[in-house]
Each structure stands twice: as structure tokens, then as C-alpha cells.
Amino acid sequence: MKKPLYKLKINGLDIEITSKSDLTIYDPMLNLGNREAMQICRYLYREGFIEKNDTDGFAIDIINPS
């Protein structure tokens, strides 16, 4: 597993960005929907953490940390 460039907490979710086109969202309750994941991606794009503002060709892993 790659070392993350950034570790963030957004809306109570731990997020690791491992490249400008790859991120992992740790969702302990496993209730993160596609819409919220897209909103997080758009926010990260606006803040300059990632290079794409949509998920086309973008790797997003949503996993349970336990």
C-alpha cells in the first residue's frame, strides 16, 4: 500500500490521498453514498488536493477500517 500524500478528516470520515488521482475513504458505518463521495471529490479538487473534479478515471476506495 502506498504512503499517503495527505491524511484528512472530512465529515467525520478519514481520507487518505495517495496520488492526485487516487484516494481512500474510511467509512466505519459503511453508509457513504456515491453522491457524498462525489461531493468530497469536488471539494478536494477545489482545494487542490486532486486533479479531477469527477470520478471518471479516478480511483476511489471506500472501505471499513476495522
N, C-alpha and C positions, 0 to 999 in steps of 0.2 A: 504494500500500500504506500502510495506517495505521501511525502510530508506536505501538509497543507501550507499554502501561501498565507492564508488568513483563517482565523477562527473567530466566528461571530455568534452572537445570540440575537435572534430576531423573533419577536412574538413568542418568546419562551422556548424557541427551538434552537438547538445548537447546529451551526452550519460551518462546514469546512470547505474552503475553496482551494482546490489543488492545482488549478490552472485557470487561464482566462476563459476556458470553455468546459470546465468540469467542476461540479460541486456535489457535496453530500449533505443531506438534511437528515438530522437525527430526530425522529418523531417517536417518542416513547409511547404515545397513546395510539399510534397508527391511524390517525384521523385527518391527516393532511390531504386535502383535495388538490386536484390539478389546478383549480383556479387560484388557490392560495400559493401554490408552488410558482405559478406564473407571476403573481404579484411580487413575490420575493425576488424572482429573477429580474423583473423590471426595475425594482428598487436597487438591486446590486449593479445593474447596468448603469442606471442614472448616477450612482455613486462612484463608478469607475472600477469596480471590482472585477467585472466580467466584460466580455467584448460583444455579446449578443443580447438583444432585448427580447428575444423569443426563444423557444426551446427547440426550434428546427436545427438539428445537427448538434445539439448541446446535450451533454451528459449530466443528468440529474439522478442521483441515487437517493431514495428515501428509505431509510432503514430504522429499525428498532434498536436502540443502543444496548439493550440488555441481552 
